[in-house]
């Protein structure tokens, strides 16, 4: 029997993108998917759009109520999820065609718990492709070394994982409103079997006015990334910290000789 994949979309006042998001999951034509939409009490037309689609598509489950922010909404989605596999799709992001079927097939061969990571397009407001995230070197050591371009998946539309992973690492911190994805990846790298596939699965819209864009442009994001990385460096086992020291010494010597 195929596993069920739970796609979770947290949203608040997302009427600009919610219909496209819902249709994107529908167009995956994946019979073994449920789409859980967790609305934070939107005051625009978001809830009306969700309700309209949910009435005609049984794979859509949803709730609308005030929450404590995105992390809280994500946790609610996890608690509602019936699937053994979880993917997060933010309201303004989307999957490549046939992604979800591909994910389910690949998970049949993966041990539990696993984190499966692919590539992700990054688009601007004008639909211009800014870059492609290819975290081919994902792993704890590279994350701790700050090799974010090579090791950190930029957006959850391009990674999926076993729900049981949360039994090891806990849920998302409801007081964390910006760095929840980064905390998750650091924890997953230490507690899950991590598998990278060089295939395009996700699309991330890097939009002006969003909290991520504003946080990045203000410089707060780089400060936060550095602080989170240092936090996990301090928590790393002694042998990992020693390997980091040796790798950093080697890099300095190599740069000097060159």
C-alpha positions as CSV (number, residue, x, y, z in Angstrom):
1,X,0.0,0.0,0.0
2,X,1.5,3.4,-1.0
3,X,2.4,5.9,1.7
4,X,0.3,9.0,2.1
5,X,2.0,12.4,1.6
6,X,0.7,15.3,3.6
7,X,1.4,18.7,2.0
8,X,1.0,21.5,4.6
9,X,0.3,25.1,3.7
10,X,0.3,27.7,6.5
11,X,-1.4,30.9,5.3
12,X,-2.6,34.3,6.6
13,X,-4.2,36.8,4.3
14,X,-2.8,35.0,1.2
15,X,-5.6,35.6,-1.3
16,X,-3.1,36.7,-3.9
17,X,-1.6,33.2,-4.1
18,X,-3.9,30.7,-2.3
19,X,-5.8,29.6,-5.4
20,X,-2.7,29.0,-7.4
21,X,-1.2,27.1,-4.5
22,X,-4.3,24.8,-4.2
23,X,-4.4,24.3,-8.0
24,X,-0.7,23.5,-8.1
25,X,-1.3,20.5,-5.7
26,X,-4.4,19.4,-7.6
27,X,-2.5,19.4,-10.9
28,X,0.1,17.1,-9.4
29,X,-2.6,14.3,-10.1
30,X,-1.2,12.4,-7.1
31,X,-3.9,10.2,-5.5
32,X,-1.9,9.6,-2.4
33,X,-1.7,13.2,-1.2
34,X,-3.7,15.3,1.2
35,X,-3.4,19.0,1.3
36,X,-3.7,20.5,4.8
37,X,-4.2,24.2,4.8
38,X,-3.8,26.0,8.1
39,X,-5.2,29.5,8.0
40,X,-4.4,31.9,10.8
41,X,-7.8,33.7,10.7
42,X,-7.4,35.6,7.4
43,X,-9.5,38.8,6.9
44,X,-9.2,38.9,3.1
45,X,-10.7,36.4,0.7
46,X,-8.4,33.5,1.6
47,X,-10.9,31.5,3.6
48,X,-13.7,31.8,0.9
49,X,-11.3,30.4,-1.7
50,X,-10.2,27.5,0.5
51,X,-13.8,26.6,1.4
52,X,-14.8,26.7,-2.3
53,X,-12.1,24.2,-3.3
54,X,-12.5,22.0,-0.2
55,X,-16.1,21.5,-1.0
56,X,-15.1,19.9,-4.4
57,X,-11.8,18.2,-3.5
58,X,-11.8,15.6,-0.7
59,X,-8.0,15.6,-0.4
60,X,-8.1,19.2,1.0
61,X,-8.4,19.5,4.8
62,X,-8.3,22.9,6.5
63,X,-8.8,24.9,9.6
64,X,-9.0,28.7,10.1
65,X,-8.3,30.1,13.5
66,X,-6.0,32.6,15.2
67,X,-2.5,31.2,15.9
68,X,0.8,32.3,17.4
69,X,2.5,32.7,14.0
70,X,3.9,30.5,11.2
71,X,5.6,27.9,13.5
72,X,2.4,27.4,15.4
73,X,0.5,26.9,12.1
74,X,3.1,24.4,11.0
75,X,2.8,22.4,14.2
76,X,-1.0,22.4,13.8
77,X,-0.6,21.0,10.3
78,X,1.7,18.3,11.5
79,X,-0.8,17.2,14.2
80,X,-3.5,17.0,11.5
81,X,-1.4,15.1,9.1
82,X,-2.4,11.5,8.3
83,X,0.5,10.9,6.1
84,X,3.8,9.3,6.9
85,X,5.6,11.8,4.7
86,X,5.4,15.6,5.1
87,X,6.1,18.5,2.8
88,X,5.6,22.2,3.5
89,X,4.3,24.4,0.7
90,X,4.2,28.0,1.5
91,X,1.2,29.8,-0.1
92,X,3.4,31.7,-2.6
93,X,5.6,28.7,-3.6
94,X,4.8,25.8,-5.9
95,X,6.0,22.4,-7.1
96,X,7.3,21.3,-10.5
97,X,4.9,19.0,-12.4
98,X,4.8,15.4,-11.2
99,X,7.0,16.1,-8.2
100,X,4.7,14.5,-5.6
101,X,4.5,11.1,-7.4
102,X,8.3,11.2,-7.7
103,X,8.7,11.9,-4.0
104,X,6.4,9.0,-3.0
105,X,8.3,6.5,-5.2
106,X,11.7,7.6,-3.8
107,X,10.5,7.3,-0.2
108,X,9.7,3.6,-0.8
109,X,13.5,3.0,-0.8
110,X,14.5,5.2,2.1
111,X,14.9,4.2,5.8
112,X,12.9,5.9,8.4
113,X,13.3,8.7,9.3
114,X,14.7,10.3,6.1
115,X,15.0,13.8,4.8
116,X,14.8,13.9,1.0
117,X,16.2,17.1,-0.6
118,X,16.1,18.3,-4.2
119,X,16.7,21.6,-6.2
120,X,14.6,24.8,-6.1
121,X,14.2,27.7,-8.5
122,X,14.3,31.2,-6.8
123,X,12.1,33.8,-8.6
124,X,11.7,37.5,-8.1
125,X,8.5,39.6,-8.3
126,X,8.8,40.0,-12.1
127,X,9.1,36.3,-12.7
128,X,12.8,36.5,-13.3
129,X,14.9,33.5,-12.3
130,X,17.4,34.7,-9.7
131,X,19.2,31.4,-9.0
132,X,18.7,27.7,-8.5
133,X,19.4,26.2,-5.1
134,X,21.3,23.0,-5.4
135,X,22.3,21.8,-1.9
136,X,24.3,18.9,-3.1
137,X,26.7,19.0,-0.2
138,X,24.0,19.0,2.5
139,X,25.4,17.5,5.7
140,X,26.1,18.5,9.3
141,X,29.8,19.4,8.8
142,X,29.1,21.6,5.8
143,X,26.2,23.3,7.6
144,X,28.4,24.0,10.6
145,X,31.1,25.4,8.3
146,X,28.6,27.9,6.9
147,X,28.6,26.5,3.4
148,X,25.0,27.5,3.0
149,X,25.0,27.8,-0.8
150,X,26.2,24.2,-1.2
151,X,24.5,22.6,1.9
152,X,21.3,24.5,2.9
153,X,18.0,23.9,1.0
154,X,16.6,27.4,0.4
155,X,12.9,26.5,0.6
156,X,10.7,23.6,1.9
157,X,9.0,23.2,-1.5
158,X,12.1,21.2,-2.4
159,X,12.4,18.9,0.6
160,X,10.3,16.2,2.2
161,X,10.7,14.0,5.3
162,X,9.1,11.3,7.4
163,X,6.7,12.6,10.0
164,X,8.3,10.4,12.6
165,X,11.4,12.6,12.5
166,X,9.5,14.9,14.9
167,X,9.6,12.2,17.5
168,X,13.3,12.7,17.6
169,X,13.7,16.4,17.2
170,X,10.4,17.8,18.5
171,X,8.1,20.2,16.8
172,X,8.8,23.8,15.6
173,X,9.4,26.4,18.3
174,X,6.3,28.6,18.3
175,X,8.4,31.6,19.5
176,X,10.6,31.3,16.4
177,X,9.2,33.3,13.6
178,X,12.1,33.5,11.1
179,X,14.6,30.8,11.6
180,X,12.4,27.8,11.9
181,X,13.5,26.2,8.7
182,X,17.2,26.6,9.5
183,X,16.7,25.0,13.0
184,X,14.9,22.1,11.4
185,X,17.6,21.4,8.8
186,X,20.3,21.5,11.5
187,X,18.4,19.0,13.6
188,X,17.4,16.8,10.7
189,X,21.0,16.6,9.6
190,X,21.9,15.0,12.9
191,X,18.8,12.7,13.3
192,X,17.7,11.6,9.9
193,X,19.1,9.8,6.9
194,X,19.7,12.7,4.4
195,X,19.4,12.0,0.7
196,X,20.1,14.7,-2.0
197,X,18.7,14.2,-5.5
198,X,19.9,16.4,-8.3
199,X,16.4,17.1,-9.6
200,X,14.2,20.2,-9.7
201,X,11.2,19.9,-7.4
202,X,10.4,23.3,-5.9
203,X,9.9,27.0,-6.8
204,X,10.4,29.8,-4.3
205,X,9.1,33.3,-4.9
206,X,11.5,35.8,-3.2
207,X,9.0,38.6,-3.1
208,X,9.3,42.2,-1.9
209,X,7.2,42.9,1.2
210,X,7.4,39.4,2.6
211,X,8.9,38.9,6.0
212,X,11.8,36.9,4.6
213,X,12.6,39.6,2.0
214,X,12.4,42.4,4.6
215,X,14.5,40.5,7.1
216,X,17.1,39.8,4.5
217,X,17.4,43.4,3.2
218,X,17.6,44.8,6.7
219,X,20.6,42.6,7.4
220,X,18.9,40.8,10.3
221,X,18.8,37.5,8.4
222,X,22.6,37.3,8.1
223,X,23.0,38.0,11.8
224,X,20.4,35.3,12.7
225,X,22.0,32.7,10.4
226,X,25.4,33.3,12.0
227,X,23.9,33.0,15.5
228,X,22.0,29.8,14.7
229,X,25.1,28.2,13.1
230,X,27.1,29.1,16.2
231,X,24.5,27.7,18.4
232,X,24.7,24.3,16.7
233,X,28.5,24.4,16.6
234,X,28.5,24.7,20.4
235,X,26.1,21.8,20.7
236,X,28.0,19.5,18.3
237,X,29.8,16.5,19.8
238,X,33.5,17.0,20.6
239,X,34.7,14.9,17.6
240,X,32.6,17.0,15.2
241,X,34.1,20.2,16.7
242,X,37.6,18.9,16.2
243,X,36.9,18.0,12.6
244,X,35.7,21.5,12.1
245,X,38.9,22.9,13.5
246,X,41.0,20.7,11.3
247,X,39.0,21.5,8.2
248,X,39.2,25.3,8.9
249,X,43.0,25.0,9.5
250,X,43.4,23.1,6.2
251,X,41.4,25.7,4.3
252,X,43.5,28.5,5.7
253,X,46.8,26.7,4.8
254,X,45.5,25.9,1.3
255,X,44.5,29.5,0.7
256,X,47.9,30.7,1.9
257,X,49.8,28.3,-0.4
258,X,47.7,29.3,-3.4
